[in-house]
Amino acid sequence: MPRRNRRRRDRRQDELTPEQDLDLICGEAMGAFGSPKEREAAWETHKNELLASTTPGFRPQAWWDFEGYSKLSDDEDDSVALERLGVLTPEEKRILRKWARPHDVTVA
């Protein structure tokens, strides 16, 4: 009986591996991409689908890395930074207002 190669050789080149997906969402994972340029190219290719699947008021780490925006500090909450930067969508603002607790930052 022939041995089955457990690696997926049929993966399309434009698909992300689970490690690459995690890297773009959470931050650089060791070895997920061959180079920073490869990581940025993957972001450009997949950013619309990654952004569509994120929680309102949140951006994947690659968005912060490649879209030219930055937080004041690592402790700054995404939704606070996005509001400060003026890049929350109207839908995100509506959802964040609905989720807000009295001690949360007010979303305009």
C-alpha positions as CSV (number, residue, x, y, z in Angstrom):
1,M,0.0,0.0,0.0
2,P,1.5,3.4,-0.9
3,R,2.3,5.8,1.8
4,R,0.3,8.9,2.0
5,N,2.2,12.1,2.4
6,R,0.7,13.9,5.3
7,R,1.7,17.4,4.0
8,R,-0.8,19.0,1.8
9,R,0.9,19.5,-1.5
10,D,-2.3,20.6,-3.2
11,R,-2.6,23.8,-1.2
12,R,-3.1,26.7,-3.6
13,Q,-0.2,29.2,-3.4
14,D,-2.7,32.1,-2.7
15,E,-4.0,30.3,0.4
16,L,-2.6,31.0,3.9
17,T,-1.4,28.3,6.1
18,P,-2.9,28.3,9.6
19,E,0.4,29.6,10.9
20,Q,0.4,32.5,8.4
21,D,-3.2,33.3,9.2
22,L,-2.3,33.5,12.9
23,D,0.8,35.6,12.1
24,L,-1.2,38.2,10.3
25,I,-3.9,38.4,12.9
26,C,-1.9,38.1,16.1
27,G,1.6,39.1,15.2
28,E,4.8,37.6,13.8
29,A,5.0,33.9,14.3
30,M,8.4,32.4,13.9
31,G,8.9,31.0,10.4
32,A,5.3,31.6,9.2
33,F,6.7,33.7,6.3
34,G,10.0,33.5,4.5
35,S,10.6,37.3,4.8
36,P,9.0,40.5,5.9
37,K,8.2,41.3,2.3
38,E,6.5,38.0,1.9
39,R,4.4,38.7,5.0
40,E,3.5,42.2,3.6
41,A,2.5,40.6,0.3
42,A,0.3,38.1,2.0
43,W,-1.4,41.0,3.9
44,E,-2.1,42.9,0.7
45,T,-3.6,39.7,-0.9
46,H,-5.7,38.7,2.1
47,K,-6.5,41.9,4.0
48,N,-10.1,42.2,2.9
49,E,-11.0,38.7,4.0
50,L,-9.1,39.1,7.3
51,L,-10.7,42.5,8.1
52,A,-14.2,41.1,7.2
53,S,-13.7,38.3,9.8
54,T,-12.5,40.5,12.7
55,T,-14.5,41.7,15.7
56,P,-15.8,45.3,15.4
57,G,-13.3,47.7,17.0
58,F,-10.4,45.4,16.4
59,R,-7.8,45.2,13.6
60,P,-5.4,42.4,12.8
61,Q,-1.8,43.0,13.8
62,A,-0.8,43.2,10.2
63,W,-3.2,46.1,9.7
64,W,-1.2,48.0,12.4
65,D,2.1,46.9,10.8
66,F,1.3,47.8,7.2
67,E,-1.5,50.4,7.0
68,G,0.5,53.3,8.5
69,Y,-1.4,53.6,11.8
70,S,0.0,53.1,15.3
71,K,-1.2,52.9,18.9
72,L,0.0,55.3,21.5
73,S,1.3,52.3,23.5
74,D,0.9,48.5,23.5
75,D,-1.6,48.9,26.3
76,E,-3.9,51.1,24.3
77,D,-7.1,49.2,23.4
78,D,-7.7,48.7,19.7
79,S,-11.2,50.4,19.8
80,V,-9.8,53.4,21.7
81,A,-6.9,53.8,19.2
82,L,-9.2,53.3,16.2
83,E,-11.6,56.0,17.5
84,R,-8.7,58.4,18.2
85,L,-7.4,57.8,14.7
86,G,-10.9,58.3,13.2
87,V,-11.0,55.0,11.3
88,L,-13.9,53.3,12.9
89,T,-16.6,52.5,10.5
90,P,-20.2,53.7,11.2
91,E,-21.2,50.1,11.8
92,E,-18.4,49.6,14.3
93,K,-19.4,52.8,16.1
94,R,-23.0,51.6,16.3
95,I,-21.9,48.2,17.7
96,L,-19.4,49.7,20.1
97,R,-22.0,52.1,21.5
98,K,-24.3,49.1,22.0
99,W,-21.6,47.2,23.8
100,A,-20.3,50.1,25.9
101,R,-20.4,50.0,29.7
102,P,-20.6,53.2,31.8
103,H,-16.8,53.2,32.5
104,D,-15.8,52.6,28.8
105,V,-14.5,55.4,26.6
106,T,-17.3,57.1,24.7
107,V,-17.5,56.4,21.0
108,A,-18.6,59.5,19.1
